[in-house]
Amino acid sequence: MREKKERQKWKEILQEKVQPAFLAPWQEEHKEEAFKEIVRETLHNINSLKGDKEEQKCFLGQAKYIIKEQNDILKVKEKAQMPKESTSMKEVMKEVASYFNGMFNWVHPKAMFNVTPPAAIPSVMGNLMGSMFNPNLVEEEYSGNVAALEVEVVGMISKLVGYDPIHTIGHFTFGGTGAYLFATKLALTKCLGKESRWEGIRKDPQILVSKVGHYAVKNCTDWTGLGMNNVRAIDIHEDSSINLDHLEEVMEKCYEEGKPIAMIVATMGTTDAFGIDDLKGISEICDKFVKKHNLKNRPFIYADAVIGWAWSVFNSYDFKENPMEFSKDTLDAIEECTQKIEYLHLADAIGIDFHKTGFTSYNSSMICLKEQTSLDLLIRDKNQMAYLYQFSAYTPGEYTLECSRAGNYALGAWCNLKYFGLEGYRAILGNLIESEKTLRKVIEKESSMVCVNDKDHGLVTLFRVYPKNLGDTLGSKEFAKEQYDREFKDPSYKEALHKYNEYQFKVADELQKMLFKENGPALSFTSNFRVTSYKEPIAAIKAYPMSPYMTCAEEELREHIISYILKAADRVDRQLQNR
Ligand SMILES: *Cc1c(COP(=O)(O)O)cnc(C)c1O
């Protein structure tokens, strides 16, 4: 037997290492100071990875990647080891910061990779508070008034999109995909009846969505067990919006085949281009369809507005007076989009990503239902969840897929909505659209480049670049435009289309190298932003500015973006010649 000490080992570790790692249960100034100190130091560690302003570097630290190839994943797993003894917090925080080396710095104006937003400070703080106190939105009892805060966001968003907040209900979830999944589940249950929750899916309800709708539809039909073959892809117009004639045709076909239509998805802002579907048209077609065939159920209309919802801040904008003083081009672009977005309230449910055009931290998404009563179908029996819901009036855990659901989702969104207000979001979006307009203008002036999504007016610009020597062959000042036009319309250009699709990839690849070696812009590549009139995929390079520091000056865009693209194309040309 060891001698009896004052303090057992476990107590020593608990008091010296474990307790200091937790926030104090009561007010204690020195503990608060210790917390501030670790925050200050962590902030310093990570902020020192940013480049200085002149450097124009849009990623953090050094672009040295731990995983360069498949085999490296194995090495990482092999090397990984949980330490035997507790480390110092400072050490851990220093070590973890190093993992941010090489990551894109989304708030940098040259980080134009995708719809990846920089998180604004109010949302960061909301998340921090959520992380510190861990409200769980499974029900009110576990989240206190953060439950009311979630309901408040639903109210704000309902009013913003034109829903009657008295009738709506909504909740935060893990992503636009989570919102889509919830809508799919609800639509299927409406179509097949509540019994289907016990008996399973034994029919083939159909889900209709445009060809450029998000692949989430595949996940949702796969994971619900409906099966991906029950998705029908509808043709699109040149502006990437759904073709209503084709939609109607497909609906009739479903009817003839005896397959019920569970859900029609209106994509309100597609991911690659910025196509916005005609929701009013979809809604009218549904009414006509129901009447014509005397149906009991109207197809559930889901608005996948994860990107487009933010344009609702312009629903109440005075486009005549233009108090924000946007340029004519920008004003027209916003008005055109808003005229489609303002019909969001015609959808039965809307999916919203705050972690896209709401500028919050990941994840923060919401599903908002027009009619609270439609949830009755999905509510679980209270006695299935014996230990929950004894004392709460607000119990979303009775119908959400999640059991534990972080308060962070709602806190981040609420803080941003409160901070920015309509004015702030109008300025963020307005600036990015001003910038998109200028970028397109600059591209227009380059004979070897062509913008390929000039019919839509979101934040993103898709373009193609062609080799200079093609210009010599064609002998035209607008050769890129003319070439693309032919590739788009004329099936005899199919081979050229493929060849120059490949060329876009090579240029994008070169740009990727320049990004890290020469502090170039972070652009991305899409192998198929849409298909040609003869149904072949069109590749494009994508510039998706998201930073509030994005410039609208032609000169700067030429210097920081266009010059790199032209240089990349030059290098590819030389590589091809030297073959
Ligand atoms: C991003 C996106 C989704 C998926 O949302 P996540 O938040 O990434 O899960 C769905 N639809 C569209 C149109 C999107 O752009």
The ligand as an SDF file (V2000), in Angstrom:
LIG
                    3D

 15 15  0  0  0  0  0  0  0  0999 V2000
  -24.9220   24.6110  -52.1300 C   0  0  0  0  0  0  0  0  0  0  0  0
  -26.2030   24.2050  -52.7020 C   0  0  0  0  0  0  0  0  0  0  0  0
  -26.9530   23.1610  -52.1480 C   0  0  0  0  0  0  0  0  0  0  0  0
  -26.4170   22.3120  -51.0290 C   0  0  0  0  0  0  0  0  0  0  0  0
  -26.3160   23.0610  -49.8640 O   0  0  0  0  0  0  0  0  0  0  0  0
  -25.2610   22.6740  -48.7120 P   0  0  0  0  0  0  0  0  0  0  0  0
  -25.4450   23.7600  -47.7050 O   0  0  0  0  0  0  0  0  0  0  0  0
  -23.9050   22.7090  -49.3410 O   0  0  0  0  0  0  0  0  0  0  0  0
  -25.6230   21.3340  -48.2010 O   0  0  0  0  0  0  0  0  0  0  0  0
  -28.2050   22.9050  -52.6760 C   0  0  0  0  0  0  0  0  0  0  0  0
  -28.6820   23.6210  -53.7070 N   0  0  0  0  0  0  0  0  0  0  0  0
  -27.9800   24.6280  -54.2900 C   0  0  0  0  0  0  0  0  0  0  0  0
  -28.5860   25.3890  -55.4300 C   0  0  0  0  0  0  0  0  0  0  0  0
  -26.7130   24.9540  -53.8050 C   0  0  0  0  0  0  0  0  0  0  0  0
  -26.0170   25.9270  -54.3750 O   0  0  0  0  0  0  0  0  0  0  0  0
  1  2  1  0
  2  3  1  0
  2 14  2  0
  3  4  1  0
  3 10  2  0
  4  5  1  0
  5  6  1  0
  6  7  2  0
  6  8  1  0
  6  9  1  0
 10 11  1  0
 11 12  2  0
 12 13  1  0
 12 14  1  0
 14 15  1  0
M  END
$$$$
